Amino acid sequence: MLVTLAGVMPDVDGLGIIADVAHSAYSGEENTFYYYQHYHHYLSHGWPAAIIVTLLFGCFARRHLRTMLLCFLVFHLHLLCDLIGSRGPSPGDIWPIAYGEPLFRHPIFVWNGQWRLDGWQNKIIFTTLFLWELWLAAGRGYSVVEIFNRKVDAIFVATLQKWRTNLLGKRNSL
């Protein structure tokens, strides 16, 4: 669970969107997304945040070194994925990774071939990984749902296993 959370932690700096929406609702003004635009990819998309997350999550783990290594890797996997495929709707809407922020401005990583966040490449990758996880969950006997509720996970996995058995049974009968 810690490793999974480490992979999501870079986007904690995007929570400024909550302040933006709240301000807009309270003031009645049009939402400008000031905090989101200003702080997302700034506070926690660099090596300082990677080190903090790695050390903090390592403290809570049973296998400290292994967890820290995996946290560091998935944190950077998130950054790589952002660099490759998190562009906005227009070609000029590229999200750079200021790797030293918020302590240092440089280095800054930019890729002009960055895919749209809602691009076909990301949709195919998501769908493939999602279906693979469902397949693995049916085989392992547990899924990501377990993080939230083990009883619901047991029901979910039983359903997946039933579908998997039916799918394999139909495939074998062909």
ZIRANOR-V101708 format. One record per backbone hydrogen bond with DSSP energy under -1.0 kcal/mol. CO is the residue of the C=O (numbers start at 0). NH is the residue of the N-H. Records with the same first field share a line. If there is no record, write none. Layout:
CO->NH  NH
This chain:
0->4
1->5
2->6
4->8
7->10
8->11
10->13
11->14
13->16
14->17
15->19
16->20
17->21
18->22
19->23
20->24
21->25
22->26
23->27
32->36
33->37
34->38
35->39
38->41  42
45->49
46->50
47->51
48->52
49->53
50->54
51->55
52->56
53->57
54->58
62->66
63->67
64->68
65->69
66->70
67->71
68->72
69->73
70->74
71->75
72->76
73->77
74->78
75->79
76->80
77->81
78->82
79->83
80->84
83->114
86->116
89->92
91->93
92->87
96->98  108
97->100
98->46
99->102  103
106->98
108->96
110->113
114->86
115->118
118->122
119->123
120->124
121->125
122->126
123->127
124->128
125->129
126->130
127->131
128->132
129->133
130->134
131->135
132->136
133->137
134->138
135->139
136->140
142->145
143->146
144->147  148
148->152
149->153
150->154
151->155
152->156
153->157
154->158
155->159
156->160
157->161
158->162
159->163
160->164
161->165
162->166
163->167
164->168
165->169
166->170
167->171
168->172
